[in-house]
Amino acid sequence: MKLLITLSRVPYPLDKGDKLRAYYFIKYLSKYFDIVLFCVSSSKIHPETKEKLGVYCTEVHIYRLSKFFLIINLIKAFLKGLPLQVGYFYNKRAKNSLESFIRRHNPDYILCQLVRMAEYVKDVNLPKMLDYQDAFSYGLKRRIEKSDFFSKLILRIEFNRMLKYEHNVFDLFDKKIIISDTDRMLIPHDLRKQIFIISNGVDTDYYKPTNITKEFDIMFSGNMSYPPNIDAVLFLVNEILPIVNKDKKDIRVLIAGTSPADAIKKLNSNNIKVTGWVDDMRLCYSKSKIFIAPMRLGIGLQNKLLEAMAMGLPCITTSLANNALKATENKEILVGNSKNELAEALLKLLNDTEFRNYLSENSIKFVKENYSWEKNIEDLAKIIENKNCNEKN
């Protein structure tokens, strides 16, 4: 069976959540299907991309979106009433290229990642699946609450358009998948229970505990140009740490991840290290005692938490993130929502080595039992093949 996968980003290097999900989909689905891959990209292509993806794909085709046409695309999307992020990634010439690609390969099935790619395949007369991944509209709604006046105006328009678009594309695909039940229940469609849950996973052979001297007390990781991550880091440094520092002086913090925004770069100091892109995130995890993800915006499953837990770091997060993760509080993870609750959780772990070890052991066991890429994508393959599978309702 030949499977066409369409993506709005090239899934290498793995510096964003959607790229990581796409990469592991491709890797493990290649055990079941002959995969041809079509990506659009507005970024420079890594020189090793086709080599890395070619291991799993019969052909990898990348259509580069020019900066000039990106602006034109946004204007067209605004006039048509489409969400701007749908317009940003849509290009008529790219669609023509995809149609030619489809004629040449004659795939049996299409897996379309994210609603922003739906415009490319919604009219293609083939069985197809949409990976919502997250409830984008709800993520936009949360960002409205913490934005300035001008940003609120733009985000409200985008939210309303995305809400409508998420509803409309539902009926254009034969099957739908999403990352968690929390996200599924936020999709604005009466039949959302029909969406299959395919969670992310973590490679526990790659992310595993190592015995390295700890240089940092606290760590956060992620794409540092992504608004929810920027908000989380500023919340940590400006509101949570001052409370912790009343009892614990000279706390060392590691902020690791690609493309840090100016507001994040400015945090660099004697006690706070901002790395930017790192070749191997495992080294950052290994050098840290505690991982904290004080997420207040966005939605979906946080890959950063899966990786940190697999590495044996005791983790702290908010209810927003743990609703998707579903780790047991005070056994596998600590959860807090206010700055005081999160500061209290940090102090508990900083002051209690025995409890840190307890949380660490349980977190490793938790991800191994619940977040296997191989098992999750075996379920996905069964859905595509229309075999019986666990819908995880």
Secondary structure, 3 states (H helix, E strand, C coil): CEEEEEECCCCCCCCCHHHHHHHHHHHHHCCCCEEEEEEEECCCCCCCHHHHHHCCEEEEEEEECCHHHHHHHHHHHHHHCCCHHHHHHCCHHHHHHHHHHHHHHCCCEEEEECHHHHHHHCCCCCCEEEEEECCHHHHHHHHHHCCCHHHHHHHHHHHHHHHHHHHHHHCCCCEEEECCHHHHCCCCCCCHHHCEECCCCCCCCCCCCCCCCCCEEEEEECCCCCHHHHHHHHHHHHHHHHHHCCCCCCCCEEEECCCCCHHHHCCCCCCEEECCCCCCHHHHHHCEEEEEECCCCCCCCCHHHHHHHHCCCCEEECHHHHHHHCCCECCCEEECCCHHHHHHHHHHHHHCHHHHHHHHHHHHHHHHHHCCHHHHHHHHHHHHCCCCCCCCC
